[in-house]
Amino acid sequence: MKRAAAIVVLVLAAAAISAGIAVGAGGRDDEKPIEGPALASASAAALAHTGGGRVTETEAGDEEGFYEVEVTLADGSQVDVHVDRSFGVLGDEPDEPDDD
């Protein structure tokens, strides 16, 4: 069972990377995007949680979790998925546009 879950995560990560994940830091200067292998793992966890979509922004060192992955869904709405250090999903919340 764990092996099947690991394979699903790897397949989702590969699909996300090959689709060209648009990833960047948000509006605050102290936000740092997720990099390296952690980017693929956090993205795969977030996309599995939301049932698909497109990763549009990431943040390492998020206040609600170790990582935050913003996913844009097919209907255009966005959700922030909070992920722990081991890439387990802690929860999510709708992403509200910045008033900046």
C-alpha positions as CSV (number, residue, x, y, z in Angstrom):
1,M,0.0,0.0,0.0
2,K,2.8,2.5,0.9
3,R,4.6,1.6,-2.3
4,A,1.6,2.3,-4.4
5,A,1.1,5.7,-2.6
6,A,4.8,6.5,-3.3
7,I,4.4,5.6,-6.9
8,V,1.4,7.8,-7.2
9,V,3.3,10.7,-5.7
10,L,6.2,10.2,-8.0
11,V,3.9,10.0,-11.1
12,L,2.1,13.2,-10.0
13,A,5.4,15.0,-9.4
14,A,6.7,14.0,-12.8
15,A,3.5,15.1,-14.5
16,A,3.6,18.4,-12.7
17,I,7.2,19.1,-13.6
18,S,6.7,18.0,-17.2
19,A,3.7,20.3,-17.5
20,G,5.9,23.2,-16.5
21,I,5.0,24.3,-13.0
22,A,4.9,28.0,-12.6
23,V,6.5,28.6,-9.3
24,G,7.5,31.8,-7.6
25,A,7.6,33.7,-4.4
26,G,4.6,35.8,-3.5
27,G,4.4,39.5,-2.7
28,R,6.4,39.6,0.5
29,D,10.2,40.0,0.4
30,D,10.7,37.3,3.1
31,E,8.9,34.6,1.1
32,K,11.2,32.0,-0.3
33,P,10.0,29.5,-3.0
34,I,10.4,25.8,-2.5
35,E,13.4,24.5,-4.4
36,G,15.0,21.2,-5.5
37,P,13.5,17.8,-4.8
38,A,11.2,19.3,-2.1
39,L,9.4,21.3,-4.8
40,A,8.3,18.1,-6.7
41,S,7.3,16.3,-3.4
42,A,5.3,19.3,-2.0
43,S,3.7,19.9,-5.4
44,A,2.7,16.3,-5.7
45,A,1.2,16.2,-2.2
46,A,-0.8,19.4,-2.9
47,L,-2.1,18.3,-6.3
48,A,-3.1,14.9,-4.8
49,H,-5.0,16.7,-2.1
50,T,-6.8,19.1,-4.4
51,G,-7.5,16.4,-7.0
52,G,-5.6,18.2,-9.7
53,G,-5.0,21.8,-10.8
54,R,-1.8,23.7,-11.5
55,V,0.9,24.8,-9.0
56,T,1.2,28.6,-9.4
57,E,3.2,29.6,-6.3
58,T,5.2,28.0,-3.5
59,E,6.7,29.1,-0.2
60,A,9.2,27.4,2.1
61,G,8.9,28.3,5.8
62,D,5.2,29.0,5.8
63,E,3.6,30.0,9.1
64,E,0.8,27.4,8.8
65,G,3.1,24.5,7.8
66,F,6.7,23.9,6.6
67,Y,5.6,24.5,3.0
68,E,2.7,26.3,1.3
69,V,1.7,25.4,-2.2
70,E,-0.8,27.5,-4.1
71,V,-2.9,25.5,-6.6
72,T,-5.1,27.1,-9.2
73,L,-8.0,24.8,-9.9
74,A,-9.8,24.3,-13.2
75,D,-12.5,26.9,-12.3
76,G,-9.8,29.5,-11.8
77,S,-10.1,29.5,-8.0
78,Q,-7.0,29.2,-5.9
79,V,-6.3,27.2,-2.8
80,D,-3.2,27.3,-0.5
81,V,-2.3,23.8,0.7
82,H,-0.1,23.6,3.8
83,V,2.3,20.8,3.9
84,D,4.6,19.5,6.7
85,R,8.3,18.7,6.6
86,S,7.5,15.1,5.6
87,F,5.1,16.3,2.8
88,G,2.0,15.3,4.6
89,V,-0.9,17.7,4.0
90,L,-1.9,19.7,7.1
91,G,-4.9,21.4,5.5
92,D,-5.9,24.0,3.0
93,E,-7.6,27.4,2.7
94,P,-8.9,29.5,-0.2
95,D,-6.3,31.9,-1.4
96,E,-7.5,35.5,-1.1
97,P,-6.0,38.0,-3.5
98,D,-3.5,40.5,-2.0
99,D,-4.7,44.0,-1.5
100,D,-1.3,45.4,-2.3
